[in-house]
């Protein structure tokens, strides 16, 4: 049933994003106009009232979901590696480290890493709706050619060789589940311990200790990847009850 879901040959991916600026008021006029238009078109403003406050509140809540208005703060990629004859699960996590670092440097490093691991197939939770297109768009916006594993423009859906755990979990239905719900169902400790995706904005822009906040975001992103790998193990184990799976620990 899960022959194609070879858990050892997958790259488990997760990203964390934040708006390109802390405040709506920090945007240039072109971006302000674009955000006002988007907010009106998508009913983000209470009672459709265009005001600085409403636009600002919508910016903080929603901008990080849109690659045209946000940046990638952190990328974590996990895979199984053989070290001293033992198979272990490792995560490569690249985060914007400080004010002298930037998204372009991050994306270039991620592209190099994905090219090195190009024989492996990507999997992400909600990857086809969020992570994959978000990465591609940010690569292009920053003038960087996406790595080959993400070059699927003009391909038919069945030709796109990417996995999506959220899509897999639908099993032909219309609804899926969050990682948190899957963790509960499979008796796995959740990665949302002290921080979740909705809090990344506050951690990054409002924490007094910026370095500590960045470390916490990177740890959260890495643990999301590790949880995803644990869930895949649980699914595959049903068909392979005698398989000895490597232990995955949190970071």
KARAKA-V477214 format. One record per backbone hydrogen bond with DSSP energy under -0.5 kcal/mol. CO is the residue of the C=O (numbers start at 0). NH is the residue of the N-H. E is the energy in kcal/mol with one decimal. If there is no record, write none. Layout:
BEGIN
CO&NH&E ; CO&NH&E
END
This chain:
BEGIN
1&4&-0.7 ; 3&5&-1.6 ; 4&6&-1.2 ; 5&8&-2.0 ; 6&9&-0.8 ; 8&120&-1.8 ; 9&11&-0.6 ; 10&12&-0.6 ; 10&122&-2.6 ; 11&77&-3.1 ; 13&75&-2.8 ; 15&72&-2.5 ; 15&73&-1.8 ; 17&70&-2.9 ; 22&25&-1.1 ; 23&26&-1.7 ; 27&31&-2.5 ; 28&32&-2.4 ; 29&33&-2.0 ; 30&34&-2.7 ; 31&35&-2.5 ; 32&36&-2.2 ; 33&37&-2.4 ; 34&38&-2.8 ; 35&39&-2.2 ; 36&40&-2.4 ; 37&41&-1.8 ; 38&43&-2.7 ; 38&44&-0.6 ; 39&42&-1.1 ; 44&47&-2.5 ; 45&48&-2.1 ; 47&49&-0.7 ; 48&50&-0.9 ; 50&54&-2.6 ; 51&55&-2.2 ; 52&56&-2.6 ; 53&57&-2.2 ; 54&58&-1.9 ; 55&59&-2.1 ; 56&60&-1.7 ; 57&61&-2.5 ; 57&62&-0.6 ; 58&62&-1.5 ; 61&64&-2.2 ; 62&65&-2.0 ; 64&66&-0.5 ; 65&68&-1.7 ; 65&69&-0.7 ; 68&19&-2.2 ; 70&17&-2.1 ; 70&72&-0.6 ; 72&95&-2.4 ; 73&15&-2.5 ; 74&93&-2.9 ; 75&13&-2.0 ; 76&91&-3.3 ; 77&11&-2.9 ; 78&89&-2.7 ; 80&82&-0.7 ; 80&87&-3.2 ; 82&85&-1.7 ; 85&82&-3.4 ; 85&87&-0.6 ; 87&80&-3.3 ; 87&89&-0.6 ; 89&78&-2.3 ; 90&92&-0.6 ; 91&76&-2.8 ; 92&94&-0.5 ; 93&74&-2.3 ; 94&96&-0.8 ; 97&100&-1.4 ; 101&105&-1.8 ; 102&106&-3.0 ; 103&107&-2.4 ; 104&108&-2.1 ; 105&109&-2.5 ; 106&110&-2.6 ; 107&111&-2.0 ; 108&112&-2.1 ; 109&113&-2.7 ; 110&114&-2.1 ; 111&115&-2.0 ; 112&116&-1.5 ; 114&117&-1.3 ; 116&119&-2.3 ; 120&10&-3.2 ; 121&162&-2.9 ; 122&12&-2.7 ; 123&125&-0.7 ; 123&126&-1.0 ; 123&164&-1.6 ; 125&129&-2.4 ; 125&130&-0.6 ; 126&131&-2.4 ; 126&132&-0.6 ; 129&133&-2.5 ; 130&134&-2.5 ; 131&135&-2.3 ; 132&136&-2.4 ; 133&137&-2.3 ; 134&138&-2.6 ; 135&139&-2.4 ; 136&140&-2.8 ; 137&141&-1.7 ; 138&143&-3.2 ; 139&142&-1.7 ; 146&149&-2.3 ; 147&150&-1.7 ; 149&151&-1.3 ; 151&154&-1.7 ; 155&158&-2.4 ; 155&159&-0.7 ; 156&159&-0.9 ; 158&160&-0.7 ; 159&161&-1.5 ; 162&123&-1.1 ; 163&167&-2.7 ; 164&168&-2.2 ; 166&169&-1.0 ; 166&170&-0.7 ; 167&170&-1.1 ; 169&172&-2.0 ; 177&181&-2.2 ; 178&182&-2.5 ; 179&183&-2.0 ; 180&184&-2.4 ; 181&185&-2.3 ; 182&187&-3.2 ; 183&186&-0.9 ; 190&192&-1.9 ; 191&193&-0.9 ; 195&198&-2.1 ; 196&199&-1.0 ; 198&202&-2.5 ; 199&203&-2.7 ; 200&204&-2.9 ; 201&205&-2.2 ; 201&206&-0.6 ; 202&206&-0.7 ; 207&209&-0.9 ; 208&212&-2.1 ; 209&213&-2.4 ; 210&214&-2.0 ; 211&215&-2.3 ; 212&216&-2.3 ; 213&217&-2.4 ; 214&218&-2.3 ; 215&219&-2.4 ; 216&220&-2.5 ; 217&221&-2.3 ; 218&222&-2.4 ; 219&223&-1.9 ; 220&224&-1.6 ; 221&225&-1.9 ; 222&226&-2.6 ; 223&227&-2.1 ; 224&228&-2.0 ; 225&229&-2.0 ; 226&230&-2.3 ; 227&231&-2.2 ; 228&232&-2.1 ; 229&233&-2.1 ; 230&234&-2.2 ; 231&235&-2.7 ; 232&236&-2.4 ; 233&237&-0.7 ; 234&237&-0.8 ; 234&238&-0.6 ; 235&238&-0.9 ; 235&239&-1.4 ; 239&242&-1.9 ; 242&244&-0.9 ; 246&248&-0.5
END
